[in-house]
Amino acid sequence: MLDTMAPYKPGKAVAAPDGRSYKLSSNETPYDPLPSVVEAIAEGARRIHRYPDPGATRLTEAIAARYSVPPEHVALGAGSVTVAQQLFETVGEPGVEVVYAWRSFEAYPLLADLAGVTSVMVPLAGEDHDLDAMAEAVNDRTRLVFVCNPNNPTGTSVRRGPLEAFLDRVPEHVLVVLDEAYIEYVRDDDFPDGLTLYRDRPNVCVLRTFSKAYGLAGLRVGYMIAQEPVVSAVRKTIIPFAVNHLAQVAAIASLEAEDELLDRVERVVKERTRVRESLLGQGWTVPPTEANFVWLRLGGRTLDFAAACAAEGVAVRPFAEEGVRVSIGSPEANDAFLAAAASFAAK
Ligand SMILES: *Cc1c(COP(=O)(O)O)cnc(C)c1O
């Protein structure tokens, strides 16, 4: 099995001949960590000779308070990818099927393979989840369904009405995972909030992360919110001490500095509008995006486009023969990308 598995490909960094380098390949925030968060980490460093709090009690309570849910509805992990892995572990036995859209988040097939379950990949309809086809793909063997909302890498989102209709069709033995890694960037009023949906649906859970909008990608901390039976099952699968002490204190400090962080998110959202409109003006087709990236379906031109961006010092994320995902960065990085796209279009 391991011999045939493709490893996860992290976003790469590149540099132009003059040394300019912009990393728009991993959907990170363009901003440096907040001073208050760095201070909390420095203070926390004084305790790293001790094991972290295994239950991450303070962070769990801070998340519960922030979202007005009981602490028993919160499960933490070393990044939400790890929580997703724990979900796969809870259902992982031979013969089990997991349904998700494709293309979507690259970790899903990897985690399915690692857990020894069968991936049922339902092709996107255009750039969107095909919820009808996904509902039809669910059968007696299905235990998990992932809905990546907004979808990585297309940036598109499933709206409230269609999602609720889909959830009504999914049988109760199937857990529906709403992967909301980019929720803070969403501005569509009709976007479904998983934290509302999970309350009266015991088979719905929500994954969120401190890696993207909160700028803690390097520390690895994410969480799930779900009803108590799901949370207890997932907590049983955690590796002891998975969420380290610095991640715990930084996440708490980030919740305390949330207003400042959400101001930054707002600036990224404004840049997203500017970047997408400039690309449309250059003649590109760019689906509406609710995340901190844009998607260009370039088919056979994908790798050439990525190479042209790399020559200008801009790292983007190519998916060969499909398209390119480009994170929204600083205004300067975005300008460098837009210039590279314009000169590619002119060729
Ligand atoms: C980035 C991302 C995550 C979060 O990953 P972490 O492990 O929390 O860093 C989860 N889901 C999707 C779809 C993502 O793009």
Ligand as a Chemical Component Dictionary entry (heavy atoms), coordinates in Angstrom:
data_LIG
# 
_chem_comp.id                   LIG 
_chem_comp.type                 NON-POLYMER 
_chem_comp.pdbx_formal_charge   0 
_chem_comp.three_letter_code    LIG 
# 
loop_
_chem_comp_atom.comp_id 
_chem_comp_atom.atom_id 
_chem_comp_atom.alt_atom_id 
_chem_comp_atom.type_symbol 
_chem_comp_atom.charge 
_chem_comp_atom.model_Cartn_x 
_chem_comp_atom.model_Cartn_y 
_chem_comp_atom.model_Cartn_z 
_chem_comp_atom.pdbx_ordinal 
LIG C1 C1 C 0 -5.359 24.169 5.184  1  
LIG C2 C2 C 0 -6.519 23.250 5.274  2  
LIG C3 C3 C 0 -6.802 22.581 6.456  3  
LIG C4 C4 C 0 -6.069 22.855 7.726  4  
LIG O1 O1 O 0 -4.929 22.249 7.885  5  
LIG P1 P1 P 0 -4.182 22.296 9.301  6  
LIG O2 O2 O 0 -3.838 20.886 9.508  7  
LIG O3 O3 O 0 -5.129 22.806 10.326 8  
LIG O4 O4 O 0 -3.036 23.207 9.071  9  
LIG C5 C5 C 0 -7.904 21.752 6.525  10 
LIG N1 N1 N 0 -8.693 21.595 5.476  11 
LIG C6 C6 C 0 -8.468 22.239 4.322  12 
LIG C7 C7 C 0 -9.407 22.072 3.205  13 
LIG C8 C8 C 0 -7.372 23.075 4.181  14 
LIG O5 O5 O 0 -7.145 23.694 3.028  15 
# 
loop_
_chem_comp_bond.comp_id 
_chem_comp_bond.atom_id_1 
_chem_comp_bond.atom_id_2 
_chem_comp_bond.value_order 
_chem_comp_bond.pdbx_ordinal 
LIG C1 C2 SING 1  
LIG C2 C3 SING 2  
LIG C2 C8 DOUB 3  
LIG C3 C4 SING 4  
LIG C3 C5 DOUB 5  
LIG C4 O1 SING 6  
LIG O1 P1 SING 7  
LIG P1 O2 DOUB 8  
LIG P1 O3 SING 9  
LIG P1 O4 SING 10 
LIG C5 N1 SING 11 
LIG N1 C6 DOUB 12 
LIG C6 C7 SING 13 
LIG C6 C8 SING 14 
LIG C8 O5 SING 15 
# 
